[in-house]
Amino acid sequence: MKLPILLLTLALASGLSAQSTRSNRQAAGHASALLKSGRIPDLHAVTADGKNIRLRELCAGKYTVLASGCLTCPEFHKSYPEIEAAKADYAADNVQFYYLYKSLRHPELEGYVDAQNISERLLQLAEARKKLGTSAPWLADTMDDSIRIGLGANSQSVYLISPDGEILYANGRVIREDLRRALTNALGAPQKQTLAADLDLPRIQRPPRLVNEDSKLGVKRPEGLTILKITPATPEKTYYVKLRAEGDDALVNTGTGRLFLGFYPDPIHHACWNNLTKPMRYKLTLPEGMTATPAEASAQPGVGEKDSLPRQFWVDIKSAAKPGPIQLTLDYYGCTPDMCMALTHAYTIELKNENRGSRTYGMNRGGPRATNRSRATAPQAATQGTAPGGPRQITRMDSNNDGTVSYEELLSSARERRGSQVNPDRVKTRFDAMDTNKDGKVTPDEFNNAPRDPNRPQPTQ
């Protein structure tokens, strides 16, 4: 009997209710849980041609299928053909289909980094539409992620909304049978049954994992870094190179630890470094009581006249008091097909989780092999009351291969084993208890350190 799996999927959280967990997440800036019923909130979106619209007005009088996605979610790229197939069978005068472009699921995947203004988000939207060959129109979420948060959407959520604005169906992933059942219940059976394989859609290859190793231009990053909140000084302007900042647990929790700085030429602008001039340089301006080593540094020269590889750095931060925000200035020579010039950008870095449902693709991810910490923890699990064997179980449930388990993956795994006996609320409660940093993902370490439910039977030897 695979008791660890049963414990993972069915045990009740100790002392946490789903309602209080949702409230805590919203207070901390997280998206709420997937909104599955009730009227859609009064949210705003942006059309592909830049017009602001109210989601309620868009849905009024028609059945609406809304599917969220972005350029950097392999699971969305794999599942969106089912939206296109449903559109082929159900689209009518009173039925409409839309994609919602949201913040990136995996920043850095294929070089893409989050947009910092709506113009850039619309450029990414256009890139996604072209890359995926979609026929349904696209909307863009607002820059404050109001729809993602208001609907509790992830990178592959799908909703069926009634002409009165009521949510008739919602799922955190696109499942053909479930979506078709919801559409049939609302609209009746279609005259045809189009398969995704019947459509002439591009075959999106799964990107290779990013190289995660020390090099002349980059650094090796360990599992478990937190994506930090950054704010550009002038977000309405075009930053051809974008900053990404991450911190280890010590830095986020105490203000003393390691800070990762990565500088990425933005492919949406076809940007690159000009290697015939001085290399890029960053400088940190620190709050009182904080030191950084190095507080400023230059990158090594790139290869050739120009390149688009990221420049990455480690910075050791020490704080004598509660840490305030860090100011960063970036100076570099950048090029696009239309210009090549010296540029300066400024950012504010806060030692807070960005909380946008994002995770770096191919690194900071755990994976099938246990980390040093999980290897040390697993043999002690039976005596310490933790769930043993985390990495292996996580690998079985990790359908999108990002090294962690989402609530939807956990629920899907439970249903595969126990079918209709599974109580989604109990699974959600257990998931929230294991997700100690409230980022919407359970890592191998969080799994290994999850408390065992005292009401569950102990494993037999």
C-alpha positions as CSV (number, residue, x, y, z in Angstrom):
1,M,0.0,0.0,0.0
2,K,1.5,3.3,-1.1
3,L,0.7,5.2,2.1
4,P,2.9,8.2,1.5
5,I,0.8,8.9,-1.7
6,L,-2.4,8.6,0.3
7,L,-1.1,10.8,3.0
8,L,0.0,13.4,0.4
9,T,-3.3,13.5,-1.4
10,L,-5.9,12.9,1.2
11,A,-4.7,13.9,4.7
12,L,-6.3,17.0,6.4
13,A,-4.2,20.0,7.1
14,S,-3.4,20.6,10.8
15,G,-5.4,23.6,12.0
16,L,-5.9,25.3,8.6
17,S,-9.2,25.8,6.9
18,A,-9.3,26.4,3.2
19,Q,-11.2,29.7,3.7
20,S,-8.5,31.1,6.1
21,T,-5.8,30.0,3.8
22,R,-7.4,31.8,0.8
23,S,-7.7,35.0,2.9
24,N,-4.0,34.7,4.0
25,R,-2.9,34.3,0.4
26,Q,-4.9,37.3,-0.8
27,A,-3.6,39.4,2.0
28,A,0.0,38.4,1.0
29,G,-0.6,39.3,-2.6
30,H,-1.2,35.8,-4.0
31,A,-4.0,35.1,-6.4
32,S,-7.1,33.6,-4.8
33,A,-8.1,30.0,-5.4
34,L,-9.6,29.2,-8.8
35,L,-13.0,30.9,-9.0
36,K,-15.5,28.1,-9.8
37,S,-18.9,29.7,-9.3
38,G,-20.8,32.9,-8.9
39,R,-20.8,36.0,-11.2
40,I,-17.5,37.0,-12.6
41,P,-16.0,40.0,-10.8
42,D,-16.1,43.4,-12.4
43,L,-12.7,43.1,-14.1
44,H,-11.0,45.0,-16.9
45,A,-9.0,43.5,-19.8
46,V,-7.2,44.9,-22.9
47,T,-8.0,43.8,-26.4
48,A,-5.2,42.8,-28.8
49,D,-5.5,46.3,-30.5
50,G,-5.1,48.1,-27.1
51,K,-8.7,48.9,-26.2
52,N,-9.7,48.7,-22.5
53,I,-12.9,46.7,-22.0
54,R,-14.9,45.3,-19.0
55,L,-15.0,41.6,-18.9
56,R,-18.6,41.6,-17.8
57,E,-19.6,43.6,-20.9
58,L,-17.6,41.3,-23.1
59,C,-19.5,38.3,-21.8
60,A,-22.9,39.9,-21.7
61,G,-25.5,38.1,-23.8
62,K,-23.2,35.2,-24.9
63,Y,-21.7,32.0,-23.6
64,T,-18.0,32.7,-23.2
65,V,-15.0,30.3,-23.0
66,L,-12.0,32.0,-21.6
67,A,-8.7,30.2,-21.5
68,S,-5.5,31.7,-19.9
69,G,-2.1,31.2,-21.3
70,C,1.3,32.8,-22.1
71,L,4.4,32.4,-24.1
72,T,6.3,30.4,-21.5
73,C,4.0,27.6,-20.3
74,P,4.7,24.3,-22.0
75,E,1.5,22.8,-20.6
76,F,-0.6,25.5,-22.1
77,H,1.2,25.0,-25.4
78,K,0.3,21.4,-25.2
79,S,-3.3,21.8,-24.2
80,Y,-4.6,24.8,-26.2
81,P,-5.5,22.8,-29.3
82,E,-8.4,21.5,-27.3
83,I,-9.7,25.1,-27.0
84,E,-9.4,25.4,-30.8
85,A,-11.2,22.1,-31.3
86,A,-14.0,23.1,-29.0
87,K,-14.3,26.4,-30.9
88,A,-14.6,24.5,-34.2
89,D,-17.6,22.6,-32.8
90,Y,-19.4,25.1,-30.6
91,A,-18.7,28.6,-31.8
92,A,-21.9,30.3,-32.8
93,D,-23.7,33.6,-32.7
94,N,-24.3,33.1,-29.0
95,V,-20.9,31.4,-28.1
96,Q,-17.5,33.1,-28.2
97,F,-14.0,31.9,-27.3
98,Y,-11.1,34.0,-26.0
99,Y,-7.6,33.5,-24.8
100,L,-6.3,35.6,-21.9
101,Y,-2.6,36.5,-22.0
102,K,-1.3,36.8,-18.5
103,S,2.0,37.2,-16.7
104,L,4.7,34.7,-17.7
105,R,4.6,31.2,-16.0
106,H,8.3,30.6,-16.6
107,P,10.3,33.8,-17.1
108,E,13.6,33.1,-19.0
109,L,12.1,30.3,-21.1
110,E,13.3,30.9,-24.6
111,G,14.6,34.2,-23.3
112,Y,11.2,35.8,-22.7
113,V,10.9,38.0,-19.6
114,D,7.8,39.6,-18.1
115,A,6.5,42.7,-19.8
116,Q,6.7,46.0,-17.8
117,N,4.0,47.9,-19.6
118,I,0.9,47.0,-21.5
119,S,2.5,47.8,-24.9
120,E,5.1,45.0,-24.2
121,R,2.4,42.6,-23.0
122,L,0.5,43.2,-26.3
123,L,3.7,42.5,-28.2
124,Q,4.0,39.2,-26.3
125,L,0.4,38.4,-27.0
126,A,1.0,38.9,-30.7
127,E,4.0,36.7,-30.6
128,A,1.9,34.0,-28.8
129,R,-0.9,34.2,-31.3
130,K,1.6,33.9,-34.2
131,K,3.6,31.1,-32.6
132,L,0.5,29.0,-31.7
133,G,-1.6,29.7,-34.8
134,T,-4.7,30.4,-32.8
135,S,-8.0,31.3,-34.4
136,A,-9.8,32.5,-31.2
137,P,-9.1,36.2,-30.4
138,W,-6.8,37.2,-27.5
139,L,-7.3,39.5,-24.5
140,A,-4.5,40.8,-22.3
141,D,-4.6,41.0,-18.5
142,T,-4.0,44.3,-17.0
143,M,-0.5,45.1,-15.7
144,D,-1.7,44.6,-12.1
145,D,-2.8,41.1,-13.0
146,S,-6.4,41.9,-12.0
147,I,-8.0,39.0,-14.0
148,R,-5.4,36.5,-12.9
149,I,-6.0,37.4,-9.3
150,G,-9.8,38.0,-9.6
151,L,-10.4,34.6,-11.3
152,G,-7.7,32.7,-9.5
153,A,-6.3,31.9,-13.0
154,N,-3.1,30.0,-13.6
155,S,-1.2,29.5,-16.8
156,Q,-3.7,27.1,-18.3
157,S,-7.1,27.8,-16.6
158,V,-10.3,27.6,-18.6
159,Y,-13.8,29.0,-17.8
160,L,-17.2,28.7,-19.3
161,I,-19.3,31.8,-18.5
162,S,-23.0,32.2,-19.0
163,P,-24.6,35.1,-20.9
164,D,-25.5,36.5,-17.5
165,G,-21.9,36.5,-16.4
166,E,-22.2,33.3,-14.1
167,I,-19.3,30.9,-14.1
168,L,-20.7,27.6,-15.2
169,Y,-17.4,25.7,-15.3
170,A,-13.8,26.3,-14.3
171,N,-10.7,24.1,-14.3
172,G,-7.1,24.8,-13.6
173,R,-6.1,22.9,-16.7
174,V,-7.7,22.1,-20.1
175,I,-9.2,18.6,-19.9
176,R,-11.1,17.7,-23.1
177,E,-13.8,15.5,-21.6
178,D,-14.6,17.9,-18.7
179,L,-14.8,21.0,-21.0
180,R,-16.9,19.2,-23.6
181,R,-19.3,18.0,-20.8
182,A,-19.7,21.5,-19.6
183,L,-20.4,22.9,-23.1
184,T,-22.8,20.1,-23.8
185,N,-24.7,20.7,-20.6
186,A,-25.0,24.4,-21.4
187,L,-25.5,24.3,-25.2
188,G,-26.5,20.7,-26.1
189,A,-24.5,18.2,-28.1
190,P,-22.5,19.6,-31.1
191,Q,-23.2,18.3,-34.6
192,K,-19.6,17.3,-35.0
193,Q,-16.7,16.2,-32.7
194,T,-13.5,17.8,-33.8
195,L,-10.3,16.4,-32.4
196,A,-7.3,18.5,-31.7
197,A,-5.3,16.2,-34.0
198,D,-7.7,17.2,-36.9
199,L,-6.5,20.8,-36.8
200,D,-3.6,22.2,-38.7
201,L,-1.9,23.7,-35.7
202,P,1.9,24.1,-35.3
203,R,3.6,21.4,-33.3
204,I,5.3,23.2,-30.4
205,Q,8.4,21.4,-29.3
206,R,9.1,21.4,-25.6
207,P,12.1,23.7,-25.0
208,P,15.3,22.2,-23.6
209,R,16.2,23.0,-20.0
210,L,18.2,26.1,-19.5
211,V,21.9,25.6,-18.8
212,N,22.4,26.1,-15.0
213,E,26.1,26.3,-14.4
214,D,28.8,28.7,-13.6
215,S,30.2,30.3,-16.8
216,K,32.0,33.4,-18.0
217,L,28.7,35.3,-18.2
218,G,26.3,33.3,-15.9
219,V,26.1,31.7,-12.5
220,K,24.8,28.4,-11.2
221,R,21.6,28.9,-9.2
222,P,20.4,26.4,-6.5
223,E,16.9,25.1,-6.0
224,G,14.5,27.2,-3.9
225,L,15.3,30.8,-4.8
226,T,12.5,33.3,-4.5
227,I,11.7,35.6,-7.4
228,L,11.8,39.1,-5.8
229,K,9.6,42.0,-6.5
230,I,11.2,44.6,-8.7
231,T,9.8,47.9,-9.9
232,P,11.2,49.8,-12.9
233,A,11.7,53.5,-12.3
234,T,9.9,54.4,-15.6
235,P,7.7,51.4,-16.5
236,E,6.1,53.3,-19.4
237,K,9.5,53.4,-21.2
238,T,11.1,50.6,-23.1
239,Y,13.8,48.8,-21.1
240,Y,15.6,46.8,-23.8
241,V,17.4,44.8,-21.1
242,K,15.3,43.5,-18.2
243,L,16.3,42.8,-14.7
244,R,15.4,39.6,-12.8
245,A,16.2,39.4,-9.1
246,E,16.0,36.3,-6.8
247,G,17.0,35.7,-3.2
248,D,17.6,32.7,-1.0
249,D,15.5,32.0,2.0
250,A,17.9,33.7,4.4
251,L,17.8,36.9,2.4
252,V,14.0,37.0,2.1
253,N,13.5,36.1,5.8
254,T,16.3,38.0,7.5
255,G,17.7,40.5,5.0
256,T,21.1,38.7,5.1
257,G,21.8,36.2,2.4
258,R,22.5,35.8,-1.3
259,L,21.0,38.0,-4.1
260,F,20.9,36.8,-7.7
261,L,20.9,39.5,-10.4
262,G,20.2,38.6,-14.0
263,F,20.1,41.0,-16.9
264,Y,18.2,39.7,-20.0
265,P,18.0,41.3,-23.5
266,D,14.3,41.3,-24.3
267,P,13.6,39.1,-27.3
268,I,10.2,40.8,-27.9
269,H,12.3,43.9,-28.9
270,H,15.0,41.7,-30.6
271,A,17.5,43.3,-28.2
272,C,21.2,42.3,-27.8
273,W,24.4,43.6,-26.2
274,N,26.8,45.7,-28.2
275,N,30.1,43.9,-27.5
276,L,32.3,46.5,-29.3
277,T,31.8,48.9,-26.3
278,K,32.2,48.7,-22.6
279,P,30.3,45.8,-21.0
280,M,27.2,46.4,-18.9
281,R,27.6,47.6,-15.4
282,Y,25.2,47.6,-12.4
283,K,25.4,49.7,-9.2
284,L,23.4,49.2,-6.0
285,T,22.3,52.0,-3.7
286,L,21.6,50.5,-0.4
287,P,19.4,51.5,2.6
288,E,21.1,52.4,5.9
289,G,22.4,49.4,7.7
290,M,22.8,47.2,4.6
291,T,26.0,46.2,2.8
292,A,26.4,44.4,-0.5
293,T,29.4,42.6,-1.9
294,P,29.9,43.6,-4.7
295,A,27.7,46.7,-4.7
296,E,28.7,47.3,-8.3
297,A,30.3,45.1,-11.0
298,S,30.7,44.8,-14.7
299,A,30.1,41.8,-16.9
300,Q,32.7,40.0,-18.8
301,P,32.8,40.8,-22.5
302,G,30.5,38.7,-24.7
303,V,31.6,36.8,-27.7
304,G,31.4,38.4,-31.1
305,E,30.2,41.9,-32.0
306,K,26.9,41.3,-30.3
307,D,25.0,38.6,-28.4
308,S,21.8,38.1,-26.4
309,L,22.9,35.9,-23.6
310,P,22.0,37.0,-20.1
311,R,24.6,38.5,-17.7
312,Q,24.3,37.1,-14.2
313,F,25.8,37.9,-10.8
314,W,25.8,36.8,-7.2
315,V,25.7,39.5,-4.5
316,D,26.1,38.9,-0.8
317,I,23.8,41.1,1.3
318,K,24.1,41.8,5.0
319,S,21.5,43.8,6.9
320,A,21.9,45.1,10.5
321,A,18.2,46.1,10.7
322,K,15.0,45.4,8.9
323,P,16.0,45.7,5.2
324,G,14.5,48.4,3.1
325,P,14.4,48.5,-0.7
326,I,17.5,48.4,-2.9
327,Q,18.0,50.7,-5.8
328,L,19.7,49.4,-8.9
329,T,21.1,51.3,-11.8
330,L,22.1,49.5,-15.0
331,D,24.3,51.1,-17.7
332,Y,24.9,49.3,-21.0
333,Y,25.2,49.6,-24.7
334,G,22.3,47.9,-26.4
335,C,21.1,47.2,-29.9
336,T,18.0,46.4,-31.8
337,P,17.5,46.2,-35.6
338,D,16.7,49.9,-35.5
339,M,19.1,51.4,-33.0
340,C,22.4,50.9,-31.1
341,M,23.1,53.3,-28.2
342,A,24.1,53.8,-24.6
343,L,21.2,53.2,-22.2
344,T,20.6,53.6,-18.4
345,H,17.7,51.9,-16.6
346,A,16.8,52.0,-12.9
347,Y,14.9,49.6,-10.7
348,T,13.8,49.2,-7.1
349,I,14.3,45.7,-5.6
350,E,12.3,44.6,-2.6
351,L,13.1,41.5,-0.6
352,K,9.6,40.2,-1.1
353,N,8.2,37.3,-3.1
354,E,6.9,38.6,-6.4
355,N,3.9,36.3,-6.1
356,R,2.8,36.1,-9.7
357,G,2.6,32.3,-10.0
358,S,5.9,32.3,-11.7
359,R,8.8,29.8,-11.5
360,T,12.1,29.8,-13.3
361,Y,12.1,27.1,-15.9
362,G,14.8,24.4,-15.7
363,M,16.5,25.7,-12.6
364,N,15.5,26.5,-9.0
365,R,13.3,23.5,-9.5
366,G,14.3,20.4,-7.6
367,G,13.6,17.6,-10.0
368,P,13.8,13.8,-9.9
369,R,17.0,13.8,-7.9
370,A,16.8,14.7,-4.3
371,T,18.6,17.8,-3.0
372,N,21.2,17.4,-0.3
373,R,18.6,18.5,2.2
374,S,16.0,16.1,1.0
375,R,18.5,13.2,0.9
376,A,19.4,13.9,4.5
377,T,15.8,14.3,5.5
378,A,14.2,11.3,3.8
379,P,15.8,8.5,5.9
380,Q,14.7,10.2,9.1
381,A,11.1,10.7,7.9
382,A,9.6,7.7,9.6
383,T,10.9,8.8,13.0
384,Q,10.4,12.5,12.6
385,G,6.8,12.3,11.4
386,T,7.4,13.7,8.0
387,A,6.3,12.3,4.6
388,P,9.1,10.1,3.2
389,G,10.2,9.7,-0.4
390,G,9.3,13.2,-1.5
391,P,11.2,13.6,-4.8
392,R,10.1,10.3,-6.2
393,Q,6.4,11.0,-5.4
394,I,6.7,14.5,-6.7
395,T,8.2,13.2,-10.0
396,R,5.2,10.9,-10.5
397,M,2.7,13.8,-10.0
398,D,4.7,16.5,-11.7
399,S,2.9,16.4,-15.1
400,N,4.6,19.6,-16.4
401,N,8.1,18.5,-15.3
402,D,8.9,21.7,-13.4
403,G,10.1,19.9,-10.3
404,T,7.2,20.8,-8.1
405,V,3.5,19.9,-7.7
406,S,0.6,22.3,-8.0
407,Y,-2.8,21.8,-6.5
408,E,-4.2,20.8,-9.8
409,E,-1.4,18.2,-10.3
410,L,-2.0,16.9,-6.8
411,L,-5.8,16.6,-7.3
412,S,-5.3,14.9,-10.7
413,S,-2.9,12.3,-9.1
414,A,-5.5,11.7,-6.3
415,R,-8.3,11.1,-8.8
416,E,-6.2,8.7,-10.9
417,R,-5.9,6.6,-7.8
418,R,-9.2,7.0,-6.0
419,G,-11.6,8.3,-8.7
420,S,-14.8,9.8,-7.3
421,Q,-13.9,9.1,-3.7
422,V,-11.5,12.0,-3.7
423,N,-12.7,15.1,-1.9
424,P,-11.1,18.2,-3.6
425,D,-11.6,20.3,-0.5
426,R,-9.5,17.9,1.6
427,V,-6.8,17.7,-1.1
428,K,-6.7,21.6,-1.2
429,T,-6.5,21.8,2.5
430,R,-3.6,19.3,2.6
431,F,-1.9,21.1,-0.3
432,D,-2.1,24.5,1.5
433,A,-0.6,22.9,4.6
434,M,2.4,21.6,2.7
435,D,2.9,24.8,0.6
436,T,4.6,26.6,3.5
437,N,5.9,29.6,1.4
438,K,2.5,30.0,-0.2
439,D,3.8,30.2,-3.8
440,G,1.3,27.8,-5.2
441,K,3.8,25.0,-5.6
442,V,5.0,22.1,-3.3
443,T,8.8,21.5,-3.6
444,P,10.6,18.3,-2.6
445,D,11.7,20.0,0.6
446,E,8.2,21.1,1.5
447,F,7.0,17.6,0.8
448,N,9.6,16.0,3.0
449,N,8.9,18.4,5.9
450,A,5.1,18.2,5.6
451,P,3.5,17.1,9.0
452,R,1.9,13.7,9.1
453,D,-1.8,13.8,10.0
454,P,-2.0,12.2,13.4
455,N,-5.4,10.7,12.5
456,R,-4.0,8.7,9.6
457,P,-2.6,5.2,10.3
458,Q,1.2,4.9,10.5
459,P,3.0,2.9,7.8
460,T,3.7,-0.8,8.5
461,Q,7.2,-1.9,8.5
